[in-house]
Amino acid sequence: MSAKRSAAAKKSPNFKRKSIPEPTIARLPQYLRSFSEFSQKDQLVISSKELAAVSSINPAQVRKDLAYFGQFGQRGVGYDVKTLDSKMREILGLHKGWKLALVGAGHLGTALLQYGGFFKAGFRVEAAFDVDPSKVGWELEGVRIWATPAIRQVVREKKIEIGIIAVPASQAQRVADELVDAGIRAILNFAPCVLSVPKSVLVRGVDLASELEHLTYFLEKSSKGDKSKSGG
């Protein structure tokens, strides 16, 4: 590889993307939120130490994470907030304006439709679906609710690539199959179950009960530790 091509590779957001550790990728949205906080304070430059402090990560890890994507900062100076914010959005693909489809307009689904954070982050819910005939035809936050049999047609017509599943576990796999058949490339699953999908489809699960159980484990462990120290 020539020197020019090597230099270009280091600047490219896709550089070494396949070798980037999953924990690093998981921290990128956290960094992005931190950049927004600094931007709101009109701070133009930040150090790895400052970024580490708001992200609860040590400075060395911050520098290592960012180095996977190029040389963004200057030693002794820091990182330009606007440049890093723009690059991070590009790396995460947020500059494209992703379209979402929500399946399940119950309590959780309705709350998700009303969540303004999707739009601010570059996502737009284009359509919602539900099995309840009384909800079909409604519009919530400008999003029309369709009958679930229309998933394939609507998803393809609107060229939606990301699906959100907010239905009971017993219905989740069927819904996932319909979304995949419609051309969905990624799924955010709120149903407490494991989905079976082709390897080409990305799936992230959000099990709220499991997350709470994770918290209570540490609370219980901490409680027992306090009793041990007090001699109880």
C-alpha positions, 0 to 999 in steps of 0.5 A, a space after each residue: 500500500 502506498 503512503 497516500 493510500 495508507 494515510 487515507 485509510 487512517 482518516 476513513 471512518 471504515 478503517 479497521 471497522 471489522 476489528 473494532 471490539 464490541 465494547 468499544 462500539 457500545 461506548 460510541 453512543 455514550 461519547 456522542 451524548 457527551 459531545 452534545 453536552 459540551 456543545 450545549 455549553 459552547 465548549 469548543 475543545 475537550 480533553 480525553 480526561 474531560 470526556 472520560 469524566 462525563 463518560 465514566 471511563 478512564 482517559 486511556 480507554 477513551 483515547 484507545 476507542 477513538 484511535 480505532 477511527 482515526 486521529 481526531 485530537 492533538 496532543 496537549 490540545 484535545 479534541 475539537 467538539 464539533 468535528 468529533 461530534 460530526 465524525 461520530 455521527 458519520 461512524 454511527 450512520 446517523 447522518 442517513 436518517 434511518 426509518 423505523 417500523 414499530 410493531 405493537 401499539 400497546 402501552 410500551 409501543 405507545 410510549 415509544 411512539 411518543 418518545 422524542 429522542 428518536 427524531 433528535 438522534 436521526 431516527 423517524 418512525 414511519 409506520 406502526 402496526 397492531 393486531 387490534 382493529 380498534 387501533 388501526 387507522 389511528 395516528 399518534 405523533 403523526 405516525 399511522 397505525 396499520 393492521 399487522 398483515 400490511 407489514 410487508 407492503 408498508 415496509 417495502 413501500 416506505 423502504 424501512 430498514 429497522 424494526 422495533 418489536 413491542 409485542 408479547 413474547 408469544 407473538 414476537 417470532 412471528 412478527 420477526 419473520 414478517 419483518 425479515 420477509 419485508 426486507 428489514 435489516 435490523 431489529 430492536 426486540 423488547 419482547 422477553 425472548 430470543 429471536 431466530 433470524 438470518 445471519 444477515 439481520 442484526 438483532 438487539 434485545 431489550 429485556 426490561 425485567 432482566 435489566 431490573 433483575 441485574 440491578 437487584 442482584 447487585 442491590 442484594 449483594 450490597 445489602 448482604 455486605 452491609 450486614 456483614 460489616 455491621 455484624 448483623 
